[in-house]
Amino acid sequence: MQDSWKVRPNLTLTLGLRYSLERPVYEKKGFEVRPTVPLSTYFANRLAAAANGQNFGDPIVVDLSGPANHKGPMYDWDKKNFQPRVAFAWSPAGTSGKSVIRGGFGLTTDYYGQALAVDFDLNNTLGFTSQFNINANTYGTTGAARTSFTAFGQDVRGSRVLSCPQT
């Protein structure tokens, strides 16, 4: 709903409020999972452990979800989705002026569920990625490691090469 009011001859206010209720996305054949512990709780536990100088290495466990599996949705319904709109039009010189200053504001929502579901479907991940590489000649077969760790981002390609005995 939205309406405009002429407060003065040279000032008009427009106010509105939108409400929407969207069902959480789901996979109709039941190929849907969600974490058993909310990710907000998981990250809060990681922060608490880090603040105490500890590691938090609990795995993220997922379980089936969605209507096809007779379980809860991937994320909860948002039933408090009110979106206000406010706008104005003001003529500094009154009704005889040719200039008008207009401004407005509107709050809209963007549901993360659709993007999250597509990411799950395409990448088969929770949206997190990691990659570890140990490149060739990083470590020798005898003796110590090729380079000693001195700092993050150090150049290991320009380091000395360890020799390996021929067999």
Stockholm file with secondary structure:
# STOCKHOLM 1.0

chainA/1-167         MQDSWKVRPNLTLTLGLRYSLERPVYEKKGFEVRPTVPLSTYFANRLAAAANGQNFGDPIVVDLSGPANHKGPMYDWDKKNFQPRVAFAWSPAGTSGKSVIRGGFGLTTDYYGQALAVDFDLNNTLGFTSQFNINANTYGTTGAARTSFTAFGQDVRGSRVLSCPQT
#=GR chainA/1-167 SS CEEEEEEETTEEEEEEEEECCCCCCCCTTSCCEEESSCHHHHHHHHHHHHHTTCCCCCCCCEEECSGGGTSCCSSCCCCCCEEEEEEEEECTTGGGCSCCEEEEEECCCCCHHHHHHHHHHHHSSSSCCCCCCCCTTSSCSSSSCSSCCCSTTCCCTTSCCCCCCCC
#=GC SS_cons         CEEEEEEETTEEEEEEEEECCCCCCCCTTSCCEEESSCHHHHHHHHHHHHHTTCCCCCCCCEEECSGGGTSCCSSCCCCCCEEEEEEEEECTTGGGCSCCEEEEEECCCCCHHHHHHHHHHHHSSSSCCCCCCCCTTSSCSSSSCSSCCCSTTCCCTTSCCCCCCCC
//
